[in-house]
Amino acid sequence: MQLQDKVVIALGERDGIPGPALAEVAKSGGALDVVPFTLCFA
Amino acid sequence: MLLGSPDPDSTEIFAETVINGDPSYAGPLAGVSLGLDVFHVLEPEVRGVSSSSVYDSQVGLMMNTLDSDSIITAIRRVRNDTQPGDGTSR
């Protein structure tokens, strides 16, 4: 896989890994832009 | 698309929804095949292309808490069973 120059949709979950954490990981891999979401099913 | 779901079942549903369309035919993506490339953040491929210090600080704790092997098996099964995009146009 490649993150460099990709636009990433980060679909996180409160009980798992939240969206902002996914966004940081994607940006560190060179993602062009990240749209983060965090779902909560509680 | 990068997932952070906590279990194999939700990982499978999310991945199938954005590749093939909503498998339950209940939502607006029913029958809509987006063909997105989907990965879970716990997959070694993601760790391999990101900064190790950022990965460890943001994901490290949950990597030891969640059932990584089952989650990785689930998302790979969905990817192998479906026809995702080639990742070059999105």
Backbone of each chain as nested JSON, in Angstrom:
{
  "chains": [
    {"id": "A", "residues": [
      {"number": 1, "name": "MET", "atoms": {"N": [0.836, -1.196, 0.0], "CA": [0.0, 0.0, 0.0], "C": [0.872, 1.247, 0.0]}},
      {"number": 2, "name": "GLN", "atoms": {"N": [0.281, 2.355, -0.398], "CA": [0.971, 3.639, -0.394], "C": [0.076, 4.698, 0.215]}},
      {"number": 3, "name": "LEU", "atoms": {"N": [0.644, 5.541, 1.051], "CA": [-0.103, 6.672, 1.593], "C": [0.354, 7.985, 0.961]}},
      {"number": 4, "name": "GLN", "atoms": {"N": [1.507, 7.955, 0.334], "CA": [2.076, 9.169, -0.233], "C": [1.124, 9.819, -1.228]}},
      {"number": 5, "name": "ASP", "atoms": {"N": [0.771, 11.081, -0.967], "CA": [-0.078, 11.898, -1.843], "C": [-1.487, 11.338, -2.028]}},
      {"number": 6, "name": "LYS", "atoms": {"N": [-1.936, 10.499, -1.109], "CA": [-3.307, 9.981, -1.173], "C": [-4.227, 10.841, -0.314]}},
      {"number": 7, "name": "VAL", "atoms": {"N": [-5.485, 10.886, -0.693], "CA": [-6.519, 11.452, 0.17], "C": [-7.128, 10.288, 0.941]}},
      {"number": 8, "name": "VAL", "atoms": {"N": [-7.088, 10.364, 2.262], "CA": [-7.468, 9.239, 3.113], "C": [-8.722, 9.578, 3.913]}},
      {"number": 9, "name": "ILE", "atoms": {"N": [-9.666, 8.656, 3.905], "CA": [-10.808, 8.738, 4.815], "C": [-10.462, 7.865, 6.009]}},
      {"number": 10, "name": "ALA", "atoms": {"N": [-10.37, 8.472, 7.186], "CA": [-9.986, 7.744, 8.397], "C": [-11.248, 7.48, 9.216]}},
      {"number": 11, "name": "LEU", "atoms": {"N": [-11.666, 6.213, 9.239], "CA": [-12.903, 5.84, 9.921], "C": [-12.552, 5.14, 11.227]}},
      {"number": 12, "name": "GLY", "atoms": {"N": [-12.473, 5.936, 12.291], "CA": [-12.098, 5.39, 13.594], "C": [-13.313, 5.066, 14.437]}},
      {"number": 13, "name": "GLU", "atoms": {"N": [-13.027, 4.455, 15.58], "CA": [-14.098, 4.107, 16.505], "C": [-13.655, 4.39, 17.913]}},
      {"number": 14, "name": "ARG", "atoms": {"N": [-14.582, 4.828, 18.744], "CA": [-14.207, 5.19, 20.105], "C": [-13.677, 3.98, 20.884]}},
      {"number": 15, "name": "ASP", "atoms": {"N": [-14.244, 2.808, 20.614], "CA": [-13.787, 1.608, 21.313], "C": [-12.532, 0.999, 20.683]}},
      {"number": 16, "name": "GLY", "atoms": {"N": [-12.127, 1.548, 19.548], "CA": [-10.935, 1.041, 18.878], "C": [-9.898, 2.137, 18.781]}},
      {"number": 17, "name": "ILE", "atoms": {"N": [-9.527, 2.466, 17.549], "CA": [-8.581, 3.568, 17.344], "C": [-9.365, 4.752, 16.793]}},
      {"number": 18, "name": "PRO", "atoms": {"N": [-9.347, 5.896, 17.477], "CA": [-10.134, 7.055, 17.035], "C": [-9.583, 7.713, 15.767]}},
      {"number": 19, "name": "GLY", "atoms": {"N": [-10.472, 8.427, 15.081], "CA": [-10.127, 9.056, 13.814], "C": [-8.886, 9.941, 13.861]}},
      {"number": 20, "name": "PRO", "atoms": {"N": [-8.748, 10.825, 14.866], "CA": [-7.556, 11.695, 14.887], "C": [-6.247, 10.91, 14.968]}},
      {"number": 21, "name": "ALA", "atoms": {"N": [-6.254, 9.769, 15.666], "CA": [-5.045, 8.942, 15.738], "C": [-4.737, 8.352, 14.365]}},
      {"number": 22, "name": "LEU", "atoms": {"N": [-5.783, 7.903, 13.661], "CA": [-5.59, 7.38, 12.306], "C": [-5.046, 8.476, 11.392]}},
      {"number": 23, "name": "ALA", "atoms": {"N": [-5.569, 9.697, 11.584], "CA": [-5.136, 10.816, 10.745], "C": [-3.65, 11.103, 10.948]}},
      {"number": 24, "name": "GLU", "atoms": {"N": [-3.197, 11.057, 12.195], "CA": [-1.774, 11.292, 12.465], "C": [-0.898, 10.242, 11.778]}},
      {"number": 25, "name": "VAL", "atoms": {"N": [-1.35, 8.989, 11.854], "CA": [-0.595, 7.905, 11.211], "C": [-0.547, 8.132, 9.689]}},
      {"number": 26, "name": "ALA", "atoms": {"N": [-1.709, 8.453, 9.105], "CA": [-1.766, 8.647, 7.649], "C": [-0.898, 9.824, 7.209]}},
      {"number": 27, "name": "LYS", "atoms": {"N": [-0.946, 10.916, 7.979], "CA": [-0.134, 12.096, 7.628], "C": [1.354, 11.785, 7.742]}},
      {"number": 28, "name": "SER", "atoms": {"N": [1.706, 10.974, 8.731], "CA": [3.129, 10.629, 8.89], "C": [3.625, 9.768, 7.73]}},
      {"number": 29, "name": "GLY", "atoms": {"N": [2.679, 9.126, 7.035], "CA": [3.041, 8.324, 5.869], "C": [3.003, 9.11, 4.579]}},
      {"number": 30, "name": "GLY", "atoms": {"N": [2.716, 10.42, 4.672], "CA": [2.751, 11.273, 3.489], "C": [1.415, 11.511, 2.824]}},
      {"number": 31, "name": "ALA", "atoms": {"N": [0.321, 11.193, 3.513], "CA": [-1.003, 11.418, 2.93], "C": [-1.201, 12.9, 2.625]}},
      {"number": 32, "name": "LEU", "atoms": {"N": [-1.813, 13.177, 1.484], "CA": [-2.037, 14.561, 1.053], "C": [-3.048, 15.239, 1.959]}},
      {"number": 33, "name": "ASP", "atoms": {"N": [-4.138, 14.542, 2.243], "CA": [-5.191, 15.09, 3.102], "C": [-5.899, 13.922, 3.779]}},
      {"number": 34, "name": "VAL", "atoms": {"N": [-6.395, 14.162, 4.973], "CA": [-7.08, 13.12, 5.724], "C": [-8.405, 13.671, 6.244]}},
      {"number": 35, "name": "VAL", "atoms": {"N": [-9.472, 12.909, 6.042], "CA": [-10.781, 13.275, 6.581], "C": [-11.09, 12.293, 7.71]}},
      {"number": 36, "name": "PRO", "atoms": {"N": [-10.967, 12.735, 8.971], "CA": [-11.145, 11.8, 10.08], "C": [-12.576, 11.777, 10.625]}},
      {"number": 37, "name": "PHE", "atoms": {"N": [-13.041, 10.59, 10.96], "CA": [-14.322, 10.407, 11.643], "C": [-14.083, 9.471, 12.828]}},
      {"number": 38, "name": "THR", "atoms": {"N": [-14.863, 9.658, 13.874], "CA": [-14.826, 8.724, 15.0], "C": [-16.255, 8.296, 15.316]}},
      {"number": 39, "name": "LEU", "atoms": {"N": [-16.516, 7.013, 15.16], "CA": [-17.856, 6.49, 15.425], "C": [-17.965, 6.056, 16.882]}},
      {"number": 40, "name": "CYS", "atoms": {"N": [-19.18, 6.136, 17.409], "CA": [-19.44, 5.678, 18.769], "C": [-20.762, 4.93, 18.778]}},
      {"number": 41, "name": "PHE", "atoms": {"N": [-20.734, 3.671, 19.152], "CA": [-21.947, 2.852, 19.145], "C": [-22.47, 2.6, 20.546]}},
      {"number": 42, "name": "ALA", "atoms": {"N": [-21.924, 3.308, 21.535], "CA": [-22.353, 3.069, 22.925], "C": [-23.761, 3.615, 23.157]}}
    ]},
    {"id": "B", "residues": [
      {"number": 1, "name": "MET", "atoms": {"N": [-9.12, 4.204, 2.245], "CA": [-9.805, 4.328, 3.521], "C": [-9.022, 3.571, 4.581]}},
      {"number": 2, "name": "LEU", "atoms": {"N": [-8.906, 4.195, 5.738], "CA": [-8.149, 3.604, 6.837], "C": [-9.106, 3.365, 8.006]}},
      {"number": 3, "name": "LEU", "atoms": {"N": [-9.186, 2.121, 8.456], "CA": [-10.128, 1.766, 9.519], "C": [-9.436, 1.654, 10.861]}},
      {"number": 4, "name": "GLY", "atoms": {"N": [-10.19, 1.961, 11.916], "CA": [-9.692, 1.788, 13.281], "C": [-10.684, 1.019, 14.122]}},
      {"number": 5, "name": "SER", "atoms": {"N": [-11.44, 0.149, 13.477], "CA": [-12.501, -0.6, 14.172], "C": [-11.902, -1.608, 15.158]}},
      {"number": 6, "name": "PRO", "atoms": {"N": [-12.641, -1.912, 16.258], "CA": [-12.061, -2.689, 17.349], "C": [-12.217, -4.198, 17.259]}},
      {"number": 7, "name": "ASP", "atoms": {"N": [-12.982, -4.706, 16.269], "CA": [-13.176, -6.158, 16.209], "C": [-13.324, -6.618, 14.752]}},
      {"number": 8, "name": "PRO", "atoms": {"N": [-13.167, -7.916, 14.517], "CA": [-13.206, -8.432, 13.138], "C": [-14.548, -8.249, 12.454]}},
      {"number": 9, "name": "ASP", "atoms": {"N": [-15.646, -8.371, 13.192], "CA": [-16.977, -8.26, 12.578], "C": [-17.222, -6.864, 12.012]}},
      {"number": 10, "name": "SER", "atoms": {"N": [-16.968, -5.841, 12.822], "CA": [-17.201, -4.481, 12.33], "C": [-16.209, -4.147, 11.216]}},
      {"number": 11, "name": "THR", "atoms": {"N": [-14.996, -4.64, 11.317], "CA": [-14.007, -4.41, 10.262], "C": [-14.506, -4.971, 8.933]}},
      {"number": 12, "name": "GLU", "atoms": {"N": [-15.061, -6.172, 8.989], "CA": [-15.55, -6.825, 7.778], "C": [-16.719, -6.051, 7.167]}},
      {"number": 13, "name": "ILE", "atoms": {"N": [-17.635, -5.599, 8.01], "CA": [-18.806, -4.865, 7.5], "C": [-18.39, -3.531, 6.893]}},
      {"number": 14, "name": "PHE", "atoms": {"N": [-17.516, -2.788, 7.582], "CA": [-17.06, -1.495, 7.054], "C": [-16.356, -1.69, 5.708]}},
      {"number": 15, "name": "ALA", "atoms": {"N": [-15.454, -2.669, 5.668], "CA": [-14.684, -2.876, 4.449], "C": [-15.583, -3.284, 3.287]}},
      {"number": 16, "name": "GLU", "atoms": {"N": [-16.486, -4.213, 3.539], "CA": [-17.36, -4.667, 2.464], "C": [-18.271, -3.543, 1.973]}},
      {"number": 17, "name": "THR", "atoms": {"N": [-18.713, -2.688, 2.917], "CA": [-19.603, -1.587, 2.544], "C": [-18.93, -0.62, 1.575]}},
      {"number": 18, "name": "VAL", "atoms": {"N": [-17.663, -0.275, 1.83], "CA": [-17.027, 0.727, 0.966], "C": [-16.358, 0.109, -0.263]}},
      {"number": 19, "name": "ILE", "atoms": {"N": [-16.337, -1.225, -0.329], "CA": [-15.833, -1.855, -1.55], "C": [-17.01, -2.231, -2.452]}},
      {"number": 20, "name": "ASN", "atoms": {"N": [-17.924, -3.032, -1.901], "CA": [-19.014, -3.585, -2.714], "C": [-20.361, -2.904, -2.519]}},
      {"number": 21, "name": "GLY", "atoms": {"N": [-20.524, -2.237, -1.384], "CA": [-21.827, -1.686, -1.039], "C": [-22.329, -2.34, 0.24]}},
      {"number": 22, "name": "ASP", "atoms": {"N": [-23.332, -1.718, 0.837], "CA": [-23.861, -2.159, 2.125], "C": [-24.382, -3.599, 2.044]}},
      {"number": 23, "name": "PRO", "atoms": {"N": [-23.75, -4.539, 2.766], "CA": [-24.198, -5.936, 2.686], "C": [-25.563, -6.174, 3.308]}},
      {"number": 24, "name": "SER", "atoms": {"N": [-26.004, -5.251, 4.161], "CA": [-27.325, -5.425, 4.789], "C": [-28.43, -4.78, 3.951]}},
      {"number": 25, "name": "TYR", "atoms": {"N": [-28.061, -4.052, 2.918], "CA": [-29.023, -3.341, 2.061], "C": [-29.928, -2.42, 2.863]}},
      {"number": 26, "name": "ALA", "atoms": {"N": [-29.405, -1.883, 3.968], "CA": [-30.223, -1.037, 4.832], "C": [-29.905, 0.445, 4.667]}},
      {"number": 27, "name": "GLY", "atoms": {"N": [-28.723, 0.765, 4.212], "CA": [-28.312, 2.165, 4.169], "C": [-28.208, 2.717, 2.763]}},
      {"number": 28, "name": "PRO", "atoms": {"N": [-27.761, 3.968, 2.652], "CA": [-27.676, 4.627, 1.339], "C": [-26.636, 4.006, 0.405]}},
      {"number": 29, "name": "LEU", "atoms": {"N": [-25.732, 3.19, 0.937], "CA": [-24.728, 2.55, 0.078], "C": [-25.156, 1.16, -0.379]}},
      {"number": 30, "name": "ALA", "atoms": {"N": [-26.396, 0.804, -0.157], "CA": [-26.906, -0.483, -0.645], "C": [-26.793, -0.534, -2.164]}},
      {"number": 31, "name": "GLY", "atoms": {"N": [-26.085, -1.529, -2.669], "CA": [-25.943, -1.682, -4.114], "C": [-24.987, -0.7, -4.757]}},
      {"number": 32, "name": "VAL", "atoms": {"N": [-24.305, 0.128, -3.941], "CA": [-23.366, 1.111, -4.478], "C": [-21.944, 0.597, -4.279]}},
      {"number": 33, "name": "SER", "atoms": {"N": [-21.286, 0.251, -5.359], "CA": [-19.94, -0.299, -5.282], "C": [-18.918, 0.817, -5.454]}},
      {"number": 34, "name": "LEU", "atoms": {"N": [-18.328, 1.262, -4.351], "CA": [-17.362, 2.363, -4.422], "C": [-15.972, 1.865, -4.834]}},
      {"number": 35, "name": "GLY", "atoms": {"N": [-15.668, 0.619, -4.549], "CA": [-14.377, 0.05, -4.937], "C": [-13.176, 0.726, -4.301]}},
      {"number": 36, "name": "LEU", "atoms": {"N": [-13.344, 1.241, -3.096], "CA": [-12.229, 1.928, -2.43], "C": [-11.185, 0.927, -1.941]}},
      {"number": 37, "name": "ASP", "atoms": {"N": [-9.97, 1.385, -1.853], "CA": [-8.915, 0.586, -1.224], "C": [-9.04, 0.756, 0.289]}},
      {"number": 38, "name": "VAL", "atoms": {"N": [-9.156, -0.349, 0.999], "CA": [-9.401, -0.288, 2.435], "C": [-8.312, -1.04, 3.18]}},
      {"number": 39, "name": "PHE", "atoms": {"N": [-7.786, -0.388, 4.208], "CA": [-6.804, -1.028, 5.077], "C": [-7.172, -0.755, 6.527]}},
      {"number": 40, "name": "HIS", "atoms": {"N": [-6.781, -1.671, 7.415], "CA": [-6.943, -1.429, 8.84], "C": [-5.606, -0.932, 9.374]}},
      {"number": 41, "name": "VAL", "atoms": {"N": [-5.674, -0.022, 10.324], "CA": [-4.446, 0.6, 10.824], "C": [-3.527, -0.421, 11.509]}},
      {"number": 42, "name": "LEU", "atoms": {"N": [-4.087, -1.547, 11.957], "CA": [-3.263, -2.553, 12.633], "C": [-2.481, -3.428, 11.653]}},
      {"number": 43, "name": "GLU", "atoms": {"N": [-2.754, -3.303, 10.36], "CA": [-2.036, -4.123, 9.377], "C": [-0.569, -3.687, 9.272]}},
      {"number": 44, "name": "PRO", "atoms": {"N": [0.316, -4.648, 9.137], "CA": [1.746, -4.304, 9.041], "C": [2.073, -3.41, 7.843]}},
      {"number": 45, "name": "GLU", "atoms": {"N": [1.24, -3.477, 6.782], "CA": [1.473, -2.614, 5.619], "C": [1.366, -1.14, 6.003]}},
      {"number": 46, "name": "VAL", "atoms": {"N": [0.399, -0.838, 6.883], "CA": [0.206, 0.553, 7.314], "C": [1.367, 0.981, 8.202]}},
      {"number": 47, "name": "ARG", "atoms": {"N": [1.734, 0.109, 9.102], "CA": [2.852, 0.434, 9.992], "C": [4.128, 0.665, 9.178]}},
      {"number": 48, "name": "GLY", "atoms": {"N": [4.265, -0.115, 8.11], "CA": [5.48, -0.028, 7.309], "C": [5.635, 1.278, 6.544]}},
      {"number": 49, "name": "VAL", "atoms": {"N": [4.528, 1.947, 6.235], "CA": [4.627, 3.179, 5.442], "C": [4.446, 4.437, 6.286]}},
      {"number": 50, "name": "SER", "atoms": {"N": [4.281, 4.278, 7.587], "CA": [4.113, 5.459, 8.433], "C": [5.316, 5.613, 9.36]}},
      {"number": 51, "name": "SER", "atoms": {"N": [5.387, 6.749, 9.999], "CA": [6.479, 7.016, 10.941], "C": [6.331, 6.103, 12.152]}},
      {"number": 52, "name": "SER", "atoms": {"N": [7.39, 5.406, 12.507], "CA": [7.293, 4.446, 13.611], "C": [7.035, 5.135, 14.943]}},
      {"number": 53, "name": "SER", "atoms": {"N": [7.583, 6.322, 15.128], "CA": [7.354, 7.014, 16.402], "C": [5.902, 7.475, 16.514]}},
      {"number": 54, "name": "VAL", "atoms": {"N": [5.349, 7.995, 15.403], "CA": [3.943, 8.414, 15.415], "C": [3.04, 7.198, 15.59]}},
      {"number": 55, "name": "TYR", "atoms": {"N": [3.354, 6.12, 14.874], "CA": [2.532, 4.905, 14.956], "C": [2.512, 4.375, 16.385]}},
      {"number": 56, "name": "ASP", "atoms": {"N": [3.673, 4.298, 16.999], "CA": [3.745, 3.759, 18.358], "C": [2.987, 4.632, 19.35]}},
      {"number": 57, "name": "SER", "atoms": {"N": [3.056, 5.948, 19.185], "CA": [2.379, 6.826, 20.144], "C": [0.864, 6.838, 19.935]}},
      {"number": 58, "name": "GLN", "atoms": {"N": [0.403, 6.691, 18.677], "CA": [-1.027, 6.799, 18.395], "C": [-1.746, 5.452, 18.434]}},
      {"number": 59, "name": "VAL", "atoms": {"N": [-1.068, 4.388, 18.074], "CA": [-1.722, 3.087, 17.91], "C": [-1.139, 2.018, 18.834]}},
      {"number": 60, "name": "GLY", "atoms": {"N": [0.09, 2.236, 19.317], "CA": [0.816, 1.196, 20.041], "C": [0.04, 0.526, 21.151]}},
      {"number": 61, "name": "LEU", "atoms": {"N": [-0.616, 1.316, 21.987], "CA": [-1.341, 0.744, 23.126], "C": [-2.483, -0.158, 22.663]}},
      {"number": 62, "name": "MET", "atoms": {"N": [-3.261, 0.332, 21.691], "CA": [-4.417, -0.446, 21.227], "C": [-3.981, -1.682, 20.443]}},
      {"number": 63, "name": "MET", "atoms": {"N": [-2.794, -1.631, 19.872], "CA": [-2.306, -2.781, 19.117], "C": [-2.155, -3.992, 20.038]}},
      {"number": 64, "name": "ASN", "atoms": {"N": [-1.806, -3.727, 21.288], "CA": [-1.652, -4.816, 22.252], "C": [-2.967, -5.204, 22.907]}},
      {"number": 65, "name": "THR", "atoms": {"N": [-3.954, -4.319, 22.828], "CA": [-5.24, -4.557, 23.492], "C": [-6.216, -5.295, 22.584]}},
      {"number": 66, "name": "LEU", "atoms": {"N": [-6.27, -4.889, 21.318], "CA": [-7.23, -5.475, 20.376], "C": [-6.718, -6.8, 19.825]}},
      {"number": 67, "name": "ASP", "atoms": {"N": [-7.645, -7.573, 19.27], "CA": [-7.296, -8.869, 18.673], "C": [-6.791, -8.633, 17.242]}},
      {"number": 68, "name": "SER", "atoms": {"N": [-5.532, -8.213, 17.157], "CA": [-4.97, -7.794, 15.865], "C": [-5.038, -8.894, 14.814]}},
      {"number": 69, "name": "ASP", "atoms": {"N": [-4.696, -10.106, 15.196], "CA": [-4.644, -11.196, 14.213], "C": [-6.002, -11.434, 13.564]}},
      {"number": 70, "name": "SER", "atoms": {"N": [-7.067, -11.453, 14.379], "CA": [-8.406, -11.686, 13.83], "C": [-8.857, -10.534, 12.944]}},
      {"number": 71, "name": "ILE", "atoms": {"N": [-8.541, -9.314, 13.364], "CA": [-8.92, -8.134, 12.571], "C": [-8.201, -8.157, 11.22]}},
      {"number": 72, "name": "ILE", "atoms": {"N": [-6.91, -8.462, 11.243], "CA": [-6.128, -8.494, 9.999], "C": [-6.632, -9.619, 9.087]}},
      {"number": 73, "name": "THR", "atoms": {"N": [-6.934, -10.763, 9.674], "CA": [-7.471, -11.873, 8.877], "C": [-8.791, -11.476, 8.221]}},
      {"number": 74, "name": "ALA", "atoms": {"N": [-9.644, -10.781, 8.982], "CA": [-10.963, -10.395, 8.464], "C": [-10.844, -9.435, 7.292]}},
      {"number": 75, "name": "ILE", "atoms": {"N": [-10.025, -8.406, 7.433], "CA": [-9.972, -7.411, 6.343], "C": [-9.275, -7.985, 5.109]}},
      {"number": 76, "name": "ARG", "atoms": {"N": [-8.318, -8.869, 5.326], "CA": [-7.667, -9.493, 4.167], "C": [-8.62, -10.425, 3.44]}},
      {"number": 77, "name": "ARG", "atoms": {"N": [-9.49, -11.075, 4.196], "CA": [-10.476, -11.959, 3.569], "C": [-11.425, -11.145, 2.683]}},
      {"number": 78, "name": "VAL", "atoms": {"N": [-11.87, -9.998, 3.202], "CA": [-12.773, -9.155, 2.401], "C": [-12.07, -8.667, 1.138]}},
      {"number": 79, "name": "ARG", "atoms": {"N": [-10.84, -8.205, 1.286], "CA": [-10.1, -7.711, 0.111], "C": [-9.893, -8.806, -0.932]}},
      {"number": 80, "name": "ASN", "atoms": {"N": [-9.597, -10.012, -0.452], "CA": [-9.342, -11.116, -1.389], "C": [-10.619, -11.618, -2.056]}},
      {"number": 81, "name": "ASP", "atoms": {"N": [-11.757, -11.465, -1.353], "CA": [-13.02, -11.976, -1.887], "C": [-13.735, -10.975, -2.777]}},
      {"number": 82, "name": "THR", "atoms": {"N": [-13.227, -9.756, -2.834], "CA": [-13.921, -8.721, -3.595], "C": [-13.015, -8.173, -4.68]}},
      {"number": 83, "name": "GLN", "atoms": {"N": [-13.533, -7.24, -5.434], "CA": [-12.784, -6.639, -6.535], "C": [-12.575, -5.165, -6.226]}},
      {"number": 84, "name": "PRO", "atoms": {"N": [-11.561, -4.83, -5.386], "CA": [-11.34, -3.432, -5.045], "C": [-10.742, -2.648, -6.199]}},
      {"number": 85, "name": "GLY", "atoms": {"N": [-10.689, -1.322, -6.022], "CA": [-10.04, -0.478, -7.013], "C": [-8.557, -0.751, -7.031]}},
      {"number": 86, "name": "ASP", "atoms": {"N": [-7.873, -0.27, -8.057], "CA": [-6.442, -0.551, -8.168], "C": [-5.593, 0.427, -7.361]}},
      {"number": 87, "name": "GLY", "atoms": {"N": [-6.26, 1.406, -6.719], "CA": [-5.54, 2.317, -5.853], "C": [-4.773, 3.4, -6.572]}},
      {"number": 88, "name": "THR", "atoms": {"N": [-4.911, 3.485, -7.872], "CA": [-4.15, 4.489, -8.61], "C": [-4.979, 5.713, -8.938]}},
      {"number": 89, "name": "SER", "atoms": {"N": [-6.287, 5.612, -8.832], "CA": [-7.111, 6.73, -9.256], "C": [-7.797, 7.429, -8.091]}},
      {"number": 90, "name": "ARG", "atoms": {"N": [-7.641, 6.919, -6.868], "CA": [-8.326, 7.554, -5.742], "C": [-7.315, 7.993, -4.692]}}
    ]}
  ]
}
